[in-house]
């Protein structure tokens, strides 16, 4: 019988090749797929990490973003949540382009009032590339 796993959507510094990916791989997580969110979010820069904030109706004021779905061993998820998810980031349901949803990183709206809206870049990796 296969070990239980939980998928999490990563949208920023924990994605492949980025600064905090070692936290994910160190827990035995594996990349499932690179996907896009449904166009119902805005992305804000919190400095070293982004915050995805859910907006109103699809396509009205939201954007679609490049994200990754990672599969975590269920027995390591609590460790990741304890060490890798700090306020104002949180875990919630992330809507994906194909209509499905997975648990993943979101941000709390109170924290982005004075933050840069980086939605036009379409994802955290593209935003980081623009800074080079």
MODELLER restraints for C-alpha pairs under 7 A, 6 or more apart:
rsr = mdl.restraints
at = mdl.atoms
rsr.add(forms.Gaussian(group=physical.xy_distance, feature=features.Distance(at['CA:4:A'], at['CA:73:A']), mean=6.29, stdev=0.5))
rsr.add(forms.Gaussian(group=physical.xy_distance, feature=features.Distance(at['CA:4:A'], at['CA:74:A']), mean=5.53, stdev=0.5))
rsr.add(forms.Gaussian(group=physical.xy_distance, feature=features.Distance(at['CA:5:A'], at['CA:71:A']), mean=6.13, stdev=0.5))
rsr.add(forms.Gaussian(group=physical.xy_distance, feature=features.Distance(at['CA:5:A'], at['CA:72:A']), mean=5.32, stdev=0.5))
rsr.add(forms.Gaussian(group=physical.xy_distance, feature=features.Distance(at['CA:5:A'], at['CA:73:A']), mean=4.50, stdev=0.5))
rsr.add(forms.Gaussian(group=physical.xy_distance, feature=features.Distance(at['CA:5:A'], at['CA:74:A']), mean=4.60, stdev=0.5))
rsr.add(forms.Gaussian(group=physical.xy_distance, feature=features.Distance(at['CA:6:A'], at['CA:71:A']), mean=5.53, stdev=0.5))
rsr.add(forms.Gaussian(group=physical.xy_distance, feature=features.Distance(at['CA:6:A'], at['CA:72:A']), mean=5.22, stdev=0.5))
rsr.add(forms.Gaussian(group=physical.xy_distance, feature=features.Distance(at['CA:6:A'], at['CA:73:A']), mean=6.51, stdev=0.5))
rsr.add(forms.Gaussian(group=physical.xy_distance, feature=features.Distance(at['CA:6:A'], at['CA:74:A']), mean=5.68, stdev=0.5))
rsr.add(forms.Gaussian(group=physical.xy_distance, feature=features.Distance(at['CA:7:A'], at['CA:69:A']), mean=6.30, stdev=0.5))
rsr.add(forms.Gaussian(group=physical.xy_distance, feature=features.Distance(at['CA:7:A'], at['CA:70:A']), mean=5.40, stdev=0.5))
rsr.add(forms.Gaussian(group=physical.xy_distance, feature=features.Distance(at['CA:7:A'], at['CA:71:A']), mean=4.33, stdev=0.5))
rsr.add(forms.Gaussian(group=physical.xy_distance, feature=features.Distance(at['CA:7:A'], at['CA:72:A']), mean=6.11, stdev=0.5))
rsr.add(forms.Gaussian(group=physical.xy_distance, feature=features.Distance(at['CA:7:A'], at['CA:102:A']), mean=6.71, stdev=0.5))
rsr.add(forms.Gaussian(group=physical.xy_distance, feature=features.Distance(at['CA:7:A'], at['CA:103:A']), mean=6.80, stdev=0.5))
rsr.add(forms.Gaussian(group=physical.xy_distance, feature=features.Distance(at['CA:8:A'], at['CA:69:A']), mean=5.60, stdev=0.5))
rsr.add(forms.Gaussian(group=physical.xy_distance, feature=features.Distance(at['CA:8:A'], at['CA:70:A']), mean=5.37, stdev=0.5))
rsr.add(forms.Gaussian(group=physical.xy_distance, feature=features.Distance(at['CA:8:A'], at['CA:71:A']), mean=6.45, stdev=0.5))
rsr.add(forms.Gaussian(group=physical.xy_distance, feature=features.Distance(at['CA:8:A'], at['CA:102:A']), mean=6.33, stdev=0.5))
rsr.add(forms.Gaussian(group=physical.xy_distance, feature=features.Distance(at['CA:8:A'], at['CA:103:A']), mean=5.13, stdev=0.5))
rsr.add(forms.Gaussian(group=physical.xy_distance, feature=features.Distance(at['CA:8:A'], at['CA:104:A']), mean=4.69, stdev=0.5))
rsr.add(forms.Gaussian(group=physical.xy_distance, feature=features.Distance(at['CA:9:A'], at['CA:67:A']), mean=6.65, stdev=0.5))
rsr.add(forms.Gaussian(group=physical.xy_distance, feature=features.Distance(at['CA:9:A'], at['CA:68:A']), mean=5.60, stdev=0.5))
rsr.add(forms.Gaussian(group=physical.xy_distance, feature=features.Distance(at['CA:9:A'], at['CA:69:A']), mean=4.47, stdev=0.5))
rsr.add(forms.Gaussian(group=physical.xy_distance, feature=features.Distance(at['CA:9:A'], at['CA:70:A']), mean=6.36, stdev=0.5))
rsr.add(forms.Gaussian(group=physical.xy_distance, feature=features.Distance(at['CA:9:A'], at['CA:102:A']), mean=6.48, stdev=0.5))
rsr.add(forms.Gaussian(group=physical.xy_distance, feature=features.Distance(at['CA:9:A'], at['CA:103:A']), mean=6.18, stdev=0.5))
rsr.add(forms.Gaussian(group=physical.xy_distance, feature=features.Distance(at['CA:9:A'], at['CA:104:A']), mean=4.10, stdev=0.5))
rsr.add(forms.Gaussian(group=physical.xy_distance, feature=features.Distance(at['CA:9:A'], at['CA:105:A']), mean=6.26, stdev=0.5))
rsr.add(forms.Gaussian(group=physical.xy_distance, feature=features.Distance(at['CA:10:A'], at['CA:67:A']), mean=5.81, stdev=0.5))
rsr.add(forms.Gaussian(group=physical.xy_distance, feature=features.Distance(at['CA:10:A'], at['CA:68:A']), mean=5.25, stdev=0.5))
rsr.add(forms.Gaussian(group=physical.xy_distance, feature=features.Distance(at['CA:10:A'], at['CA:69:A']), mean=6.24, stdev=0.5))
rsr.add(forms.Gaussian(group=physical.xy_distance, feature=features.Distance(at['CA:10:A'], at['CA:104:A']), mean=6.11, stdev=0.5))
rsr.add(forms.Gaussian(group=physical.xy_distance, feature=features.Distance(at['CA:10:A'], at['CA:105:A']), mean=5.96, stdev=0.5))
rsr.add(forms.Gaussian(group=physical.xy_distance, feature=features.Distance(at['CA:11:A'], at['CA:67:A']), mean=4.73, stdev=0.5))
rsr.add(forms.Gaussian(group=physical.xy_distance, feature=features.Distance(at['CA:11:A'], at['CA:68:A']), mean=6.57, stdev=0.5))
rsr.add(forms.Gaussian(group=physical.xy_distance, feature=features.Distance(at['CA:11:A'], at['CA:105:A']), mean=6.71, stdev=0.5))
rsr.add(forms.Gaussian(group=physical.xy_distance, feature=features.Distance(at['CA:11:A'], at['CA:124:A']), mean=6.78, stdev=0.5))
rsr.add(forms.Gaussian(group=physical.xy_distance, feature=features.Distance(at['CA:12:A'], at['CA:49:A']), mean=5.86, stdev=0.5))
rsr.add(forms.Gaussian(group=physical.xy_distance, feature=features.Distance(at['CA:12:A'], at['CA:50:A']), mean=5.76, stdev=0.5))
rsr.add(forms.Gaussian(group=physical.xy_distance, feature=features.Distance(at['CA:12:A'], at['CA:124:A']), mean=5.47, stdev=0.5))
rsr.add(forms.Gaussian(group=physical.xy_distance, feature=features.Distance(at['CA:13:A'], at['CA:19:A']), mean=5.53, stdev=0.5))
rsr.add(forms.Gaussian(group=physical.xy_distance, feature=features.Distance(at['CA:13:A'], at['CA:20:A']), mean=5.21, stdev=0.5))
rsr.add(forms.Gaussian(group=physical.xy_distance, feature=features.Distance(at['CA:13:A'], at['CA:21:A']), mean=6.74, stdev=0.5))
rsr.add(forms.Gaussian(group=physical.xy_distance, feature=features.Distance(at['CA:13:A'], at['CA:49:A']), mean=5.79, stdev=0.5))
rsr.add(forms.Gaussian(group=physical.xy_distance, feature=features.Distance(at['CA:14:A'], at['CA:20:A']), mean=4.53, stdev=0.5))
rsr.add(forms.Gaussian(group=physical.xy_distance, feature=features.Distance(at['CA:14:A'], at['CA:21:A']), mean=4.21, stdev=0.5))
rsr.add(forms.Gaussian(group=physical.xy_distance, feature=features.Distance(at['CA:14:A'], at['CA:24:A']), mean=6.66, stdev=0.5))
rsr.add(forms.Gaussian(group=physical.xy_distance, feature=features.Distance(at['CA:15:A'], at['CA:21:A']), mean=5.51, stdev=0.5))
rsr.add(forms.Gaussian(group=physical.xy_distance, feature=features.Distance(at['CA:15:A'], at['CA:68:A']), mean=6.54, stdev=0.5))
rsr.add(forms.Gaussian(group=physical.xy_distance, feature=features.Distance(at['CA:27:A'], at['CA:76:A']), mean=6.26, stdev=0.5))
rsr.add(forms.Gaussian(group=physical.xy_distance, feature=features.Distance(at['CA:28:A'], at['CA:72:A']), mean=6.55, stdev=0.5))
rsr.add(forms.Gaussian(group=physical.xy_distance, feature=features.Distance(at['CA:28:A'], at['CA:73:A']), mean=6.63, stdev=0.5))
rsr.add(forms.Gaussian(group=physical.xy_distance, feature=features.Distance(at['CA:29:A'], at['CA:70:A']), mean=6.23, stdev=0.5))
rsr.add(forms.Gaussian(group=physical.xy_distance, feature=features.Distance(at['CA:29:A'], at['CA:71:A']), mean=5.27, stdev=0.5))
rsr.add(forms.Gaussian(group=physical.xy_distance, feature=features.Distance(at['CA:29:A'], at['CA:72:A']), mean=4.31, stdev=0.5))
rsr.add(forms.Gaussian(group=physical.xy_distance, feature=features.Distance(at['CA:29:A'], at['CA:73:A']), mean=6.47, stdev=0.5))
rsr.add(forms.Gaussian(group=physical.xy_distance, feature=features.Distance(at['CA:30:A'], at['CA:70:A']), mean=5.49, stdev=0.5))
rsr.add(forms.Gaussian(group=physical.xy_distance, feature=features.Distance(at['CA:30:A'], at['CA:71:A']), mean=5.26, stdev=0.5))
rsr.add(forms.Gaussian(group=physical.xy_distance, feature=features.Distance(at['CA:30:A'], at['CA:72:A']), mean=6.77, stdev=0.5))
rsr.add(forms.Gaussian(group=physical.xy_distance, feature=features.Distance(at['CA:31:A'], at['CA:69:A']), mean=6.27, stdev=0.5))
rsr.add(forms.Gaussian(group=physical.xy_distance, feature=features.Distance(at['CA:31:A'], at['CA:70:A']), mean=4.49, stdev=0.5))
rsr.add(forms.Gaussian(group=physical.xy_distance, feature=features.Distance(at['CA:31:A'], at['CA:71:A']), mean=6.34, stdev=0.5))
rsr.add(forms.Gaussian(group=physical.xy_distance, feature=features.Distance(at['CA:32:A'], at['CA:69:A']), mean=5.43, stdev=0.5))
rsr.add(forms.Gaussian(group=physical.xy_distance, feature=features.Distance(at['CA:32:A'], at['CA:70:A']), mean=5.23, stdev=0.5))
rsr.add(forms.Gaussian(group=physical.xy_distance, feature=features.Distance(at['CA:32:A'], at['CA:71:A']), mean=6.27, stdev=0.5))
rsr.add(forms.Gaussian(group=physical.xy_distance, feature=features.Distance(at['CA:33:A'], at['CA:68:A']), mean=5.85, stdev=0.5))
rsr.add(forms.Gaussian(group=physical.xy_distance, feature=features.Distance(at['CA:33:A'], at['CA:69:A']), mean=5.43, stdev=0.5))
rsr.add(forms.Gaussian(group=physical.xy_distance, feature=features.Distance(at['CA:34:A'], at['CA:67:A']), mean=5.92, stdev=0.5))
rsr.add(forms.Gaussian(group=physical.xy_distance, feature=features.Distance(at['CA:34:A'], at['CA:68:A']), mean=4.37, stdev=0.5))
rsr.add(forms.Gaussian(group=physical.xy_distance, feature=features.Distance(at['CA:34:A'], at['CA:69:A']), mean=6.32, stdev=0.5))
rsr.add(forms.Gaussian(group=physical.xy_distance, feature=features.Distance(at['CA:35:A'], at['CA:66:A']), mean=5.91, stdev=0.5))
rsr.add(forms.Gaussian(group=physical.xy_distance, feature=features.Distance(at['CA:35:A'], at['CA:67:A']), mean=5.50, stdev=0.5))
rsr.add(forms.Gaussian(group=physical.xy_distance, feature=features.Distance(at['CA:35:A'], at['CA:68:A']), mean=5.87, stdev=0.5))
rsr.add(forms.Gaussian(group=physical.xy_distance, feature=features.Distance(at['CA:36:A'], at['CA:64:A']), mean=6.04, stdev=0.5))
rsr.add(forms.Gaussian(group=physical.xy_distance, feature=features.Distance(at['CA:36:A'], at['CA:65:A']), mean=5.14, stdev=0.5))
rsr.add(forms.Gaussian(group=physical.xy_distance, feature=features.Distance(at['CA:36:A'], at['CA:66:A']), mean=4.58, stdev=0.5))
rsr.add(forms.Gaussian(group=physical.xy_distance, feature=features.Distance(at['CA:36:A'], at['CA:67:A']), mean=5.66, stdev=0.5))
rsr.add(forms.Gaussian(group=physical.xy_distance, feature=features.Distance(at['CA:36:A'], at['CA:96:A']), mean=6.01, stdev=0.5))
rsr.add(forms.Gaussian(group=physical.xy_distance, feature=features.Distance(at['CA:36:A'], at['CA:97:A']), mean=5.49, stdev=0.5))
rsr.add(forms.Gaussian(group=physical.xy_distance, feature=features.Distance(at['CA:37:A'], at['CA:64:A']), mean=5.03, stdev=0.5))
rsr.add(forms.Gaussian(group=physical.xy_distance, feature=features.Distance(at['CA:37:A'], at['CA:65:A']), mean=5.27, stdev=0.5))
rsr.add(forms.Gaussian(group=physical.xy_distance, feature=features.Distance(at['CA:37:A'], at['CA:66:A']), mean=6.73, stdev=0.5))
rsr.add(forms.Gaussian(group=physical.xy_distance, feature=features.Distance(at['CA:37:A'], at['CA:67:A']), mean=6.91, stdev=0.5))
rsr.add(forms.Gaussian(group=physical.xy_distance, feature=features.Distance(at['CA:37:A'], at['CA:95:A']), mean=5.80, stdev=0.5))
rsr.add(forms.Gaussian(group=physical.xy_distance, feature=features.Distance(at['CA:37:A'], at['CA:96:A']), mean=4.02, stdev=0.5))
rsr.add(forms.Gaussian(group=physical.xy_distance, feature=features.Distance(at['CA:37:A'], at['CA:97:A']), mean=4.89, stdev=0.5))
rsr.add(forms.Gaussian(group=physical.xy_distance, feature=features.Distance(at['CA:38:A'], at['CA:64:A']), mean=5.37, stdev=0.5))
rsr.add(forms.Gaussian(group=physical.xy_distance, feature=features.Distance(at['CA:38:A'], at['CA:95:A']), mean=5.47, stdev=0.5))
rsr.add(forms.Gaussian(group=physical.xy_distance, feature=features.Distance(at['CA:38:A'], at['CA:96:A']), mean=4.61, stdev=0.5))
rsr.add(forms.Gaussian(group=physical.xy_distance, feature=features.Distance(at['CA:38:A'], at['CA:97:A']), mean=4.06, stdev=0.5))
rsr.add(forms.Gaussian(group=physical.xy_distance, feature=features.Distance(at['CA:39:A'], at['CA:58:A']), mean=5.67, stdev=0.5))
rsr.add(forms.Gaussian(group=physical.xy_distance, feature=features.Distance(at['CA:39:A'], at['CA:59:A']), mean=5.51, stdev=0.5))
rsr.add(forms.Gaussian(group=physical.xy_distance, feature=features.Distance(at['CA:39:A'], at['CA:62:A']), mean=5.09, stdev=0.5))
rsr.add(forms.Gaussian(group=physical.xy_distance, feature=features.Distance(at['CA:39:A'], at['CA:63:A']), mean=4.16, stdev=0.5))
rsr.add(forms.Gaussian(group=physical.xy_distance, feature=features.Distance(at['CA:39:A'], at['CA:64:A']), mean=4.04, stdev=0.5))
rsr.add(forms.Gaussian(group=physical.xy_distance, feature=features.Distance(at['CA:40:A'], at['CA:54:A']), mean=5.80, stdev=0.5))
rsr.add(forms.Gaussian(group=physical.xy_distance, feature=features.Distance(at['CA:40:A'], at['CA:55:A']), mean=5.34, stdev=0.5))
rsr.add(forms.Gaussian(group=physical.xy_distance, feature=features.Distance(at['CA:40:A'], at['CA:56:A']), mean=6.67, stdev=0.5))
rsr.add(forms.Gaussian(group=physical.xy_distance, feature=features.Distance(at['CA:40:A'], at['CA:57:A']), mean=6.68, stdev=0.5))
rsr.add(forms.Gaussian(group=physical.xy_distance, feature=features.Distance(at['CA:40:A'], at['CA:58:A']), mean=4.94, stdev=0.5))
rsr.add(forms.Gaussian(group=physical.xy_distance, feature=features.Distance(at['CA:40:A'], at['CA:59:A']), mean=6.33, stdev=0.5))
rsr.add(forms.Gaussian(group=physical.xy_distance, feature=features.Distance(at['CA:40:A'], at['CA:62:A']), mean=4.13, stdev=0.5))
rsr.add(forms.Gaussian(group=physical.xy_distance, feature=features.Distance(at['CA:40:A'], at['CA:63:A']), mean=5.66, stdev=0.5))
rsr.add(forms.Gaussian(group=physical.xy_distance, feature=features.Distance(at['CA:40:A'], at['CA:64:A']), mean=6.79, stdev=0.5))
rsr.add(forms.Gaussian(group=physical.xy_distance, feature=features.Distance(at['CA:41:A'], at['CA:52:A']), mean=6.06, stdev=0.5))
rsr.add(forms.Gaussian(group=physical.xy_distance, feature=features.Distance(at['CA:41:A'], at['CA:53:A']), mean=5.33, stdev=0.5))
rsr.add(forms.Gaussian(group=physical.xy_distance, feature=features.Distance(at['CA:41:A'], at['CA:54:A']), mean=4.46, stdev=0.5))
rsr.add(forms.Gaussian(group=physical.xy_distance, feature=features.Distance(at['CA:41:A'], at['CA:55:A']), mean=5.28, stdev=0.5))
rsr.add(forms.Gaussian(group=physical.xy_distance, feature=features.Distance(at['CA:41:A'], at['CA:62:A']), mean=4.58, stdev=0.5))
rsr.add(forms.Gaussian(group=physical.xy_distance, feature=features.Distance(at['CA:41:A'], at['CA:63:A']), mean=5.28, stdev=0.5))
rsr.add(forms.Gaussian(group=physical.xy_distance, feature=features.Distance(at['CA:41:A'], at['CA:64:A']), mean=6.68, stdev=0.5))
rsr.add(forms.Gaussian(group=physical.xy_distance, feature=features.Distance(at['CA:42:A'], at['CA:52:A']), mean=5.72, stdev=0.5))
rsr.add(forms.Gaussian(group=physical.xy_distance, feature=features.Distance(at['CA:42:A'], at['CA:53:A']), mean=5.32, stdev=0.5))
rsr.add(forms.Gaussian(group=physical.xy_distance, feature=features.Distance(at['CA:42:A'], at['CA:54:A']), mean=6.61, stdev=0.5))
rsr.add(forms.Gaussian(group=physical.xy_distance, feature=features.Distance(at['CA:42:A'], at['CA:55:A']), mean=6.86, stdev=0.5))
rsr.add(forms.Gaussian(group=physical.xy_distance, feature=features.Distance(at['CA:42:A'], at['CA:62:A']), mean=5.68, stdev=0.5))
rsr.add(forms.Gaussian(group=physical.xy_distance, feature=features.Distance(at['CA:42:A'], at['CA:63:A']), mean=5.99, stdev=0.5))
rsr.add(forms.Gaussian(group=physical.xy_distance, feature=features.Distance(at['CA:42:A'], at['CA:119:A']), mean=5.39, stdev=0.5))
rsr.add(forms.Gaussian(group=physical.xy_distance, feature=features.Distance(at['CA:43:A'], at['CA:50:A']), mean=6.39, stdev=0.5))
rsr.add(forms.Gaussian(group=physical.xy_distance, feature=features.Distance(at['CA:43:A'], at['CA:51:A']), mean=5.55, stdev=0.5))
rsr.add(forms.Gaussian(group=physical.xy_distance, feature=features.Distance(at['CA:43:A'], at['CA:52:A']), mean=4.64, stdev=0.5))
rsr.add(forms.Gaussian(group=physical.xy_distance, feature=features.Distance(at['CA:43:A'], at['CA:53:A']), mean=6.33, stdev=0.5))
rsr.add(forms.Gaussian(group=physical.xy_distance, feature=features.Distance(at['CA:43:A'], at['CA:117:A']), mean=5.98, stdev=0.5))
rsr.add(forms.Gaussian(group=physical.xy_distance, feature=features.Distance(at['CA:43:A'], at['CA:118:A']), mean=5.52, stdev=0.5))
rsr.add(forms.Gaussian(group=physical.xy_distance, feature=features.Distance(at['CA:43:A'], at['CA:119:A']), mean=4.82, stdev=0.5))
rsr.add(forms.Gaussian(group=physical.xy_distance, feature=features.Distance(at['CA:44:A'], at['CA:50:A']), mean=5.49, stdev=0.5))
rsr.add(forms.Gaussian(group=physical.xy_distance, feature=features.Distance(at['CA:44:A'], at['CA:51:A']), mean=5.22, stdev=0.5))
rsr.add(forms.Gaussian(group=physical.xy_distance, feature=features.Distance(at['CA:44:A'], at['CA:52:A']), mean=6.67, stdev=0.5))
rsr.add(forms.Gaussian(group=physical.xy_distance, feature=features.Distance(at['CA:44:A'], at['CA:112:A']), mean=6.50, stdev=0.5))
rsr.add(forms.Gaussian(group=physical.xy_distance, feature=features.Distance(at['CA:44:A'], at['CA:115:A']), mean=6.13, stdev=0.5))
rsr.add(forms.Gaussian(group=physical.xy_distance, feature=features.Distance(at['CA:44:A'], at['CA:116:A']), mean=5.51, stdev=0.5))
rsr.add(forms.Gaussian(group=physical.xy_distance, feature=features.Distance(at['CA:44:A'], at['CA:117:A']), mean=4.45, stdev=0.5))
rsr.add(forms.Gaussian(group=physical.xy_distance, feature=features.Distance(at['CA:44:A'], at['CA:118:A']), mean=5.32, stdev=0.5))
rsr.add(forms.Gaussian(group=physical.xy_distance, feature=features.Distance(at['CA:44:A'], at['CA:119:A']), mean=6.91, stdev=0.5))
rsr.add(forms.Gaussian(group=physical.xy_distance, feature=features.Distance(at['CA:45:A'], at['CA:51:A']), mean=6.50, stdev=0.5))
rsr.add(forms.Gaussian(group=physical.xy_distance, feature=features.Distance(at['CA:45:A'], at['CA:115:A']), mean=6.03, stdev=0.5))
rsr.add(forms.Gaussian(group=physical.xy_distance, feature=features.Distance(at['CA:45:A'], at['CA:116:A']), mean=5.46, stdev=0.5))
rsr.add(forms.Gaussian(group=physical.xy_distance, feature=features.Distance(at['CA:45:A'], at['CA:117:A']), mean=6.56, stdev=0.5))
rsr.add(forms.Gaussian(group=physical.xy_distance, feature=features.Distance(at['CA:45:A'], at['CA:118:A']), mean=6.44, stdev=0.5))
rsr.add(forms.Gaussian(group=physical.xy_distance, feature=features.Distance(at['CA:46:A'], at['CA:115:A']), mean=6.48, stdev=0.5))
rsr.add(forms.Gaussian(group=physical.xy_distance, feature=features.Distance(at['CA:50:A'], at['CA:124:A']), mean=6.71, stdev=0.5))
rsr.add(forms.Gaussian(group=physical.xy_distance, feature=features.Distance(at['CA:51:A'], at['CA:89:A']), mean=6.73, stdev=0.5))
rsr.add(forms.Gaussian(group=physical.xy_distance, feature=features.Distance(at['CA:51:A'], at['CA:106:A']), mean=5.85, stdev=0.5))
rsr.add(forms.Gaussian(group=physical.xy_distance, feature=features.Distance(at['CA:51:A'], at['CA:107:A']), mean=4.50, stdev=0.5))
rsr.add(forms.Gaussian(group=physical.xy_distance, feature=features.Distance(at['CA:52:A'], at['CA:106:A']), mean=4.92, stdev=0.5))
rsr.add(forms.Gaussian(group=physical.xy_distance, feature=features.Distance(at['CA:52:A'], at['CA:107:A']), mean=5.35, stdev=0.5))
rsr.add(forms.Gaussian(group=physical.xy_distance, feature=features.Distance(at['CA:53:A'], at['CA:106:A']), mean=6.25, stdev=0.5))
rsr.add(forms.Gaussian(group=physical.xy_distance, feature=features.Distance(at['CA:53:A'], at['CA:107:A']), mean=5.60, stdev=0.5))
rsr.add(forms.Gaussian(group=physical.xy_distance, feature=features.Distance(at['CA:53:A'], at['CA:108:A']), mean=6.89, stdev=0.5))
rsr.add(forms.Gaussian(group=physical.xy_distance, feature=features.Distance(at['CA:53:A'], at['CA:109:A']), mean=6.36, stdev=0.5))
rsr.add(forms.Gaussian(group=physical.xy_distance, feature=features.Distance(at['CA:55:A'], at['CA:61:A']), mean=6.62, stdev=0.5))
rsr.add(forms.Gaussian(group=physical.xy_distance, feature=features.Distance(at['CA:55:A'], at['CA:62:A']), mean=5.78, stdev=0.5))
rsr.add(forms.Gaussian(group=physical.xy_distance, feature=features.Distance(at['CA:63:A'], at['CA:119:A']), mean=6.69, stdev=0.5))
rsr.add(forms.Gaussian(group=physical.xy_distance, feature=features.Distance(at['CA:64:A'], at['CA:122:A']), mean=6.51, stdev=0.5))
rsr.add(forms.Gaussian(group=physical.xy_distance, feature=features.Distance(at['CA:65:A'], at['CA:122:A']), mean=4.81, stdev=0.5))
rsr.add(forms.Gaussian(group=physical.xy_distance, feature=features.Distance(at['CA:65:A'], at['CA:123:A']), mean=4.88, stdev=0.5))
rsr.add(forms.Gaussian(group=physical.xy_distance, feature=features.Distance(at['CA:66:A'], at['CA:122:A']), mean=6.38, stdev=0.5))
rsr.add(forms.Gaussian(group=physical.xy_distance, feature=features.Distance(at['CA:66:A'], at['CA:123:A']), mean=5.00, stdev=0.5))
rsr.add(forms.Gaussian(group=physical.xy_distance, feature=features.Distance(at['CA:88:A'], at['CA:107:A']), mean=5.76, stdev=0.5))
rsr.add(forms.Gaussian(group=physical.xy_distance, feature=features.Distance(at['CA:88:A'], at['CA:108:A']), mean=5.42, stdev=0.5))
rsr.add(forms.Gaussian(group=physical.xy_distance, feature=features.Distance(at['CA:88:A'], at['CA:111:A']), mean=6.23, stdev=0.5))
rsr.add(forms.Gaussian(group=physical.xy_distance, feature=features.Distance(at['CA:89:A'], at['CA:105:A']), mean=6.61, stdev=0.5))
rsr.add(forms.Gaussian(group=physical.xy_distance, feature=features.Distance(at['CA:89:A'], at['CA:106:A']), mean=5.76, stdev=0.5))
rsr.add(forms.Gaussian(group=physical.xy_distance, feature=features.Distance(at['CA:89:A'], at['CA:107:A']), mean=4.44, stdev=0.5))
rsr.add(forms.Gaussian(group=physical.xy_distance, feature=features.Distance(at['CA:89:A'], at['CA:108:A']), mean=6.29, stdev=0.5))
rsr.add(forms.Gaussian(group=physical.xy_distance, feature=features.Distance(at['CA:90:A'], at['CA:105:A']), mean=5.77, stdev=0.5))
rsr.add(forms.Gaussian(group=physical.xy_distance, feature=features.Distance(at['CA:90:A'], at['CA:106:A']), mean=5.37, stdev=0.5))
rsr.add(forms.Gaussian(group=physical.xy_distance, feature=features.Distance(at['CA:90:A'], at['CA:107:A']), mean=5.85, stdev=0.5))
rsr.add(forms.Gaussian(group=physical.xy_distance, feature=features.Distance(at['CA:91:A'], at['CA:103:A']), mean=6.41, stdev=0.5))
rsr.add(forms.Gaussian(group=physical.xy_distance, feature=features.Distance(at['CA:91:A'], at['CA:104:A']), mean=5.16, stdev=0.5))
rsr.add(forms.Gaussian(group=physical.xy_distance, feature=features.Distance(at['CA:91:A'], at['CA:105:A']), mean=4.82, stdev=0.5))
rsr.add(forms.Gaussian(group=physical.xy_distance, feature=features.Distance(at['CA:91:A'], at['CA:106:A']), mean=5.82, stdev=0.5))
rsr.add(forms.Gaussian(group=physical.xy_distance, feature=features.Distance(at['CA:92:A'], at['CA:103:A']), mean=5.32, stdev=0.5))
rsr.add(forms.Gaussian(group=physical.xy_distance, feature=features.Distance(at['CA:92:A'], at['CA:104:A']), mean=5.61, stdev=0.5))
rsr.add(forms.Gaussian(group=physical.xy_distance, feature=features.Distance(at['CA:92:A'], at['CA:105:A']), mean=6.53, stdev=0.5))
rsr.add(forms.Gaussian(group=physical.xy_distance, feature=features.Distance(at['CA:92:A'], at['CA:106:A']), mean=6.32, stdev=0.5))
rsr.add(forms.Gaussian(group=physical.xy_distance, feature=features.Distance(at['CA:93:A'], at['CA:101:A']), mean=6.08, stdev=0.5))
rsr.add(forms.Gaussian(group=physical.xy_distance, feature=features.Distance(at['CA:93:A'], at['CA:102:A']), mean=5.57, stdev=0.5))
rsr.add(forms.Gaussian(group=physical.xy_distance, feature=features.Distance(at['CA:93:A'], at['CA:103:A']), mean=4.60, stdev=0.5))
rsr.add(forms.Gaussian(group=physical.xy_distance, feature=features.Distance(at['CA:93:A'], at['CA:104:A']), mean=6.16, stdev=0.5))
rsr.add(forms.Gaussian(group=physical.xy_distance, feature=features.Distance(at['CA:94:A'], at['CA:101:A']), mean=5.34, stdev=0.5))
rsr.add(forms.Gaussian(group=physical.xy_distance, feature=features.Distance(at['CA:94:A'], at['CA:102:A']), mean=5.47, stdev=0.5))
rsr.add(forms.Gaussian(group=physical.xy_distance, feature=features.Distance(at['CA:94:A'], at['CA:103:A']), mean=5.87, stdev=0.5))
rsr.add(forms.Gaussian(group=physical.xy_distance, feature=features.Distance(at['CA:94:A'], at['CA:104:A']), mean=5.76, stdev=0.5))
rsr.add(forms.Gaussian(group=physical.xy_distance, feature=features.Distance(at['CA:95:A'], at['CA:101:A']), mean=4.42, stdev=0.5))
rsr.add(forms.Gaussian(group=physical.xy_distance, feature=features.Distance(at['CA:95:A'], at['CA:102:A']), mean=6.87, stdev=0.5))
rsr.add(forms.Gaussian(group=physical.xy_distance, feature=features.Distance(at['CA:118:A'], at['CA:127:A']), mean=6.81, stdev=0.5))
rsr.add(forms.Gaussian(group=physical.xy_distance, feature=features.Distance(at['CA:121:A'], at['CA:127:A']), mean=5.48, stdev=0.5))
